[in-house]
Amino acid sequence: MSESTATAVYLAIAALLLTAGAWKAFVLQRHLAPEFAAQTVAHVLGGVVYVVASPWGYRRVGSALGQPWFPTLLVYLGILLCFGTWHMLTIAWTPLHPDKPEQTRRSIAAWSFAYALSIAVMIVMFLQADLTGPADPLKFNTDQVKGDPYVIVFLGVFLFMLACGTLTASRRSRRARPDDETLMHALRWYSASHLVVFGYVVCSAPAVAAAAMGHHQLDAVGVLGSAFGSVGTIMLCWGMSGAALSQWLAERRDLAALEPLWDLVVTGVDEKLSLELRRTEPEEGDLESADESRQSRPSRLIGVRWTLTRMLIEILDGIRLLERRGWIRDLPGQAVASLHKEALQTEALRSQLRLGRKGLSQLELEAAVTAAVLRDAVQRLQAAGPDGTAAIVAPGPQRFAPGKKTPAPLERRRQVLIARALYSPLVESSLQIVGTVRKEEGAPKTSPTAR
């Protein structure tokens, strides 16, 4: 690997680490916890290490300090501190005896002492070493080890502690069995990343041993070790932040999917249900501001989880308001169920409604029924005009939209399915049938709600 290529790769990894560190720092502001603080420090320190370790940063730091080889000490201490932090966090996350926290604390204290002692030895050995010749950032291990016992001890301690930290973290995280599947996926990446970083030790140790005896045939293998370190660091970033990033992307996706449903049962029913519209309520007579407030959309970058939770609650409020005012009817749901059953027996109709060979699952069919019921209720509400605050409640018990007893953990999935079914061919065709039936019965046919 040329120095220019190494610089580009190292600086890219540094940017990745610093970005992850900034994200962790943002989370730390909302959730003050030692774990988040340690992760933030480890990410930021790792980013700084890669900046200094790049040939571009290495030469500039060495020139600024007047010691061309001195950045090696900074880089190796930074690496040990980073992976030592991950090692301690892994012990805290995966206790061998969860019912005996004192054992976990003693284990962390013992390893912390070992890292502190190793760092002290490395500093003393490096300052005692006689480093000569022009600095080559990628070849310190093999260029300076021959005939200098201080460098041998320095590298030996570094490689030994790095091997201990990466192997222990990999083994413990691999054995963990969390209930959350996303967290389990993240732990697998985390475990594999430490194993890949251990590849740096596997490559560097024989190269250093051979160079100490005057043989440089394995120098290229030692340089290859940096590639393992780089790949392992990228994997570590994904393991530590990938689950959170995936969750954030899923929340953004659901937020976008819910907007049509929110428009239907919140802005289409009563804008006072919306906290966002109340917060941005324009002054009386300011029509331009009123239009802007109605057309505004929630941010999909900042506060996504809070916005998503707010939308879910407001949608439920809108549905409950339709129920209380008596706008819910059974006919649209019956039309959806009947049309779906008929489509399963008629290939042409199934193709027209864009259904698979087996039709909709039970959850998808219930969502389509709910979508039709809600669209019908809002259509009739809006057709009643501004004075139509209440429908003529049909005799018998109050009608509720399907899914009223959905458990809270499943509510988000239910609402997303409803939102995706709102304007599906099955729901559109069912509402047309409902309109025809009501027209034949003499009831006025309401116009469809604008999307």
C-alpha positions in Angstrom: 0.0 0.0 0.0 1.5 3.4 -1.0 1.6 6.2 1.4 -1.0 8.3 -0.5 -3.4 5.4 -0.6 -2.8 4.7 3.1 -3.4 8.4 3.9 -6.7 8.4 2.0 -7.9 5.2 3.7 -6.8 6.3 7.2 -8.4 9.7 6.9 -11.7 8.1 5.6 -11.7 5.8 8.7 -11.0 8.7 10.9 -14.0 10.6 9.5 -16.1 7.5 10.1 -15.0 7.2 13.7 -15.4 10.9 14.4 -18.9 11.0 12.9 -19.8 8.0 15.1 -18.3 9.8 18.1 -20.3 12.9 17.4 -23.5 10.8 17.2 -22.6 9.1 20.5 -22.0 12.5 22.1 -25.4 13.7 20.9 -27.0 10.6 22.5 -24.9 11.2 25.7 -26.5 14.7 26.1 -29.9 13.0 26.3 -28.9 9.9 28.3 -26.1 10.5 30.7 -24.5 7.1 31.3 -20.9 5.9 31.8 -21.3 3.5 28.8 -22.2 6.2 26.4 -19.4 8.4 27.7 -16.8 5.6 27.2 -18.1 4.9 23.7 -17.9 8.6 22.8 -14.3 8.8 24.1 -13.3 5.6 22.3 -14.7 6.7 18.9 -13.2 10.2 19.1 -9.9 8.9 20.3 -9.9 6.3 17.5 -10.5 9.0 15.0 -7.6 11.1 16.3 -5.4 7.9 16.2 -6.1 7.3 12.5 -5.4 10.9 11.7 -2.0 10.7 13.4 -1.3 7.2 12.0 -1.9 8.3 8.4 1.4 9.1 6.7 0.2 12.7 6.2 -0.6 13.2 9.9 2.4 11.1 11.1 5.0 13.3 9.3 3.3 16.5 10.4 3.0 15.6 14.0 6.6 14.3 14.0 7.9 17.5 12.4 5.9 19.6 14.9 7.4 17.8 17.9 10.9 17.6 16.4 10.9 13.8 16.9 10.1 12.0 13.6 9.4 8.7 15.3 7.4 10.0 18.3 4.0 9.7 16.7 4.4 6.0 16.9 4.1 6.2 20.7 1.0 8.3 20.4 -0.6 6.0 17.9 0.1 2.7 19.8 -1.0 4.2 23.1 -4.2 5.4 21.5 -4.9 2.0 20.0 -4.4 0.3 23.3 -6.6 2.8 25.1 -9.3 2.4 22.5 -9.4 -1.4 22.5 -8.9 -1.4 26.3 -12.0 0.7 26.6 -13.9 -1.7 24.3 -12.6 -4.6 26.4 -13.9 -3.1 29.6 -17.2 -2.3 28.1 -17.5 -5.9 26.9 -16.9 -7.2 30.4 -19.6 -4.8 31.7 -22.1 -5.8 29.0 -21.5 -9.6 29.2 -21.0 -10.5 32.9 -20.1 -14.1 33.6 -22.1 -14.0 36.8 -24.9 -11.4 36.5 -26.0 -12.1 40.0 -22.6 -11.2 41.4 -21.7 -7.6 40.2 -18.7 -7.4 42.5 -17.0 -10.1 40.4 -17.5 -8.0 37.3 -16.1 -4.9 39.0 -13.1 -6.8 40.2 -12.5 -8.1 36.7 -12.7 -4.6 35.2 -10.3 -3.3 37.9 -7.8 -6.1 37.3 -7.8 -5.5 33.5 -7.6 -1.7 34.0 -4.5 -2.2 36.2 -3.0 -4.4 33.5 -3.6 -1.8 30.8 -2.3 1.0 33.0 0.9 -1.0 33.8 1.4 -1.9 30.1 1.0 1.7 29.0 3.6 2.8 31.6 6.1 0.2 30.5 5.6 1.1 26.8 6.2 4.8 27.6 9.4 4.0 29.5 10.7 1.6 26.8 9.9 3.9 23.9 11.7 6.9 25.6 14.7 4.7 26.2 14.9 3.3 22.7 17.5 4.6 20.2 15.4 5.4 17.1 17.4 6.4 14.1 16.9 7.0 10.4 14.1 8.6 8.5 10.6 7.9 9.8 8.5 5.5 7.8 5.0 5.4 9.3 4.2 1.9 7.9 7.4 0.2 8.8 8.3 1.1 12.4 7.8 -2.5 13.7 10.4 -4.0 11.3 12.8 -1.0 10.8 13.5 -0.2 14.4 13.3 -3.6 16.2 16.7 -5.1 15.2 19.3 -4.9 18.0 17.2 -2.7 20.3 15.7 -4.5 23.3 13.7 -1.5 24.3 11.8 -1.6 21.0 11.3 -5.3 21.4 9.8 -5.0 24.8 7.7 -2.0 23.6 6.2 -3.9 20.7 5.9 -7.1 22.7 3.8 -5.5 25.4 1.7 -3.7 22.8 1.0 -6.8 20.7 0.3 -9.0 23.8 -2.2 -6.6 25.4 -3.9 -6.0 22.0 -4.2 -9.7 21.5 -5.6 -10.2 25.0 -8.2 -7.4 24.6 -9.4 -8.3 21.1 -9.6 -12.1 21.8 -11.4 -11.7 25.1 -13.9 -9.1 23.7 -14.6 -11.3 20.7 -15.1 -14.5 22.8 -17.3 -12.9 25.4 -19.5 -11.0 22.9 -19.9 -14.1 20.8 -21.2 -16.0 23.7 -23.8 -13.4 24.7 -27.4 -14.2 23.8 -29.6 -11.1 24.1 -33.3 -11.4 23.4 -33.3 -8.6 20.9 -32.5 -9.8 17.4 -31.1 -6.5 16.2 -28.8 -6.4 19.2 -27.7 -9.9 18.5 -26.8 -9.0 15.0 -24.8 -6.0 16.3 -23.0 -8.3 18.7 -22.0 -10.7 16.0 -20.4 -7.8 14.0 -18.8 -6.6 17.2 -17.3 -10.0 17.9 -16.1 -10.5 14.3 -14.5 -7.0 14.3 -12.3 -7.8 17.2 -11.3 -11.1 15.6 -10.3 -9.3 12.4 -8.3 -6.7 14.4 -6.5 -9.7 16.0 -5.3 -10.4 12.5 -3.0 -7.4 13.0 -1.3 -9.2 15.8 -1.1 -12.4 13.7 0.7 -10.5 10.9 2.8 -8.3 13.0 4.2 -10.7 15.6 6.1 -13.0 13.1 7.3 -10.0 11.1 8.7 -8.4 14.2 10.3 -11.6 15.4 11.9 -12.2 12.0 13.1 -8.6 11.8 14.6 -8.7 15.3 16.8 -11.6 14.1 17.9 -9.7 11.0 15.5 -11.3 8.5 13.2 -9.0 6.6 11.4 -11.4 4.3 8.2 -11.0 6.3 8.2 -7.2 6.3 5.4 -7.1 3.8 3.3 -9.4 6.0 3.8 -6.9 8.9 2.5 -4.0 6.7 -0.5 -6.2 5.7 -1.5 -6.2 9.3 -2.6 -2.6 9.1 -5.2 -3.7 6.5 -6.7 -6.1 9.1 -6.7 -3.2 11.6 -8.5 -0.9 9.2 -11.1 -3.5 8.2 -11.7 -4.5 11.8 -12.2 -0.9 12.8 -14.8 -0.3 10.1 -16.6 -3.5 11.3 -16.4 -2.3 14.9 -18.1 1.0 13.9 -20.9 -0.9 12.3 -21.2 -3.2 15.3 -21.4 -0.3 17.7 -23.6 2.0 15.6 -25.2 -0.2 12.9 -28.1 -1.3 15.1 -28.9 2.2 16.1 -28.5 3.4 12.5 -30.8 0.6 11.2 -33.4 1.5 13.8 -33.2 5.2 12.9 -33.6 4.4 9.2 -36.6 2.1 10.0 -38.1 4.9 12.0 -37.6 7.4 9.1 -39.2 4.8 6.7 -42.2 4.3 9.0 -42.5 8.1 9.6 -42.8 8.6 5.8 -45.3 5.7 5.5 -47.6 7.1 8.2 -48.0 10.5 6.7 -51.0 9.7 4.5 -52.8 8.1 7.5 -51.9 11.0 9.7 -53.2 13.4 7.0 -56.5 11.4 6.8 -57.4 11.0 10.5 -55.7 14.0 12.1 -55.7 17.0 9.7 -58.8 15.5 7.9 -60.7 15.2 11.2 -59.6 17.9 13.6 -56.3 19.8 13.3 -56.5 20.4 17.1 -55.4 16.8 17.5 -52.0 17.7 16.2 -49.4 19.0 18.6 -47.2 20.1 15.7 -50.0 22.2 14.1 -50.9 23.7 17.5 -47.3 24.7 18.1 -47.1 26.4 14.7 -50.6 27.8 14.7 -50.6 31.1 12.6 -52.0 34.4 13.8 -55.5 35.2 12.9 -55.8 36.5 9.3 -52.3 35.2 8.3 -53.5 32.9 5.4 -50.0 32.4 4.0 -48.7 31.1 7.4 -51.8 28.9 7.7 -51.1 27.3 4.3 -47.5 26.7 5.2 -48.4 25.2 8.6 -50.8 22.7 7.0 -48.2 21.7 4.3 -45.3 21.3 6.8 -43.9 17.9 7.3 -42.1 16.5 10.4 -38.3 16.4 10.3 -36.8 13.0 9.3 -33.3 13.9 10.6 -33.7 15.2 14.1 -36.0 13.8 16.8 -37.3 11.1 14.5 -38.3 8.7 17.4 -40.2 11.5 19.2 -42.0 12.6 16.1 -42.9 9.0 15.2 -44.3 8.4 18.7 -46.3 11.7 18.5 -47.7 10.7 15.1 -48.8 7.2 16.4 -50.6 8.8 19.4 -52.3 11.5 17.3 -53.5 8.9 14.7 -55.0 6.9 17.6 -56.6 10.1 18.9 -58.1 10.7 15.4 -59.5 7.2 15.2 -61.0 7.4 18.7 -62.6 10.8 17.8 -64.3 9.2 14.7 -65.6 6.4 17.0 -66.9 8.7 19.7 -68.7 10.9 17.1 -70.4 7.8 15.5 -68.8 8.0 12.0 -67.6 4.4 12.0 -69.6 1.9 9.9 -69.3 -1.8 9.2 -70.2 -1.8 5.5 -66.7 -0.7 4.2 -65.0 -3.5 6.2 -67.5 -6.1 4.9 -66.9 -4.9 1.4 -63.2 -5.4 1.7 -63.5 -8.9 3.2 -66.0 -10.0 0.6 -64.0 -8.6 -2.3 -60.8 -10.2 -1.0 -62.6 -13.6 -0.7 -63.9 -13.3 -4.2 -60.5 -12.3 -5.6 -59.0 -15.5 -4.2 -61.4 -17.5 -6.4 -61.0 -15.4 -9.6 -57.6 -15.0 -11.1 -58.6 -11.9 -13.2 -59.9 -10.0 -10.2 -56.9 -11.0 -8.1 -54.6 -9.6 -10.8 -56.7 -6.4 -11.1 -56.4 -5.9 -7.3 -52.7 -6.7 -7.4 -53.0 -9.5 -4.9 -50.6 -12.5 -4.6 -51.8 -16.1 -5.2 -52.5 -16.5 -1.5 -54.0 -13.1 -1.1 -53.3 -11.0 2.0 -52.2 -12.3 5.4 -54.6 -11.9 8.3 -52.8 -8.8 9.5 -52.7 -7.2 6.1 -56.4 -8.0 5.5 -57.3 -6.4 8.9 -55.3 -3.3 7.9 -57.1 -3.1 4.6 -60.5 -3.3 6.4 -59.4 -0.6 8.9 -58.2 1.6 6.0 -61.5 1.3 4.2 -63.5 2.0 7.4 -61.4 5.1 8.2 -61.5 6.5 4.7 -65.3 6.0 4.6 -65.7 7.7 8.0 -63.6 10.7 7.1 -65.4 11.0 3.7 -68.8 11.2 5.3 -67.5 13.6 8.0 -66.2 16.0 5.5 -69.3 15.6 3.3 -71.4 16.7 6.2 -69.8 20.1 6.1 -68.5 22.4 8.9 -71.7 21.9 11.0 -71.5 18.1 10.8 -69.8 17.6 14.2 -71.7 14.4 14.9 -73.2 11.6 12.9 -76.5 10.0 13.5 -75.4 7.2 15.7 -76.9 3.9 14.6 -78.8 1.9 17.2 -76.9 -0.7 19.2 -73.5 -0.6 20.8 -70.8 1.9 19.7 -68.9 0.9 16.6 -65.1 0.7 16.8 -62.5 0.6 14.1 -60.8 -2.8 13.8 -57.7 -3.3 15.9 -58.8 -1.5 19.0 -57.3 -4.1 21.4 -53.9 -4.2 19.6 -51.0 -4.5 22.2 -48.9 -1.4 22.5 -45.7 -3.0 21.1 -47.6 -4.0 17.9 -49.4 -0.7 17.4 -46.7 0.9 15.2 -46.6 -2.1 12.8 -50.5 -2.1 12.6 -50.6 1.6 11.7 -47.9 1.3 9.1 -49.9 -1.5 7.5 -53.0 0.6 7.5 -51.2 3.5 6.0 -49.8 1.4 3.2 -53.3 -0.1 2.5 -55.1 3.3 2.4 -55.1 3.7 -1.4 -54.5 0.1 -2.5 -56.7 -1.2 -5.3 -58.5 -3.4 -2.9 -59.6 -0.5 -0.7 -60.4 1.7 -3.7 -62.6 -0.9 -5.3 -64.3 -1.7 -2.0 -65.2 2.0 -1.4 -66.6 2.2 -4.9 -68.9 -0.7 -4.0 -69.9 1.0 -0.8 -70.7 4.2 -2.6 -72.8 2.3 -5.1 -74.7 0.5 -2.4 -75.5 3.7 -0.6 -76.6 5.4 -3.7 -79.0 2.6 -4.5 -80.4 2.8 -1.0 -81.0 6.5 -1.5 -78.2 7.9 0.7 -76.2 10.7 -0.9 -72.9 9.5 -2.3 -69.9 11.3 -0.8 -66.9 12.3 -2.8 -63.5 10.7 -2.1 -61.2 12.5 0.3 -58.3 14.2 -1.5 -55.1 12.4 -0.9 
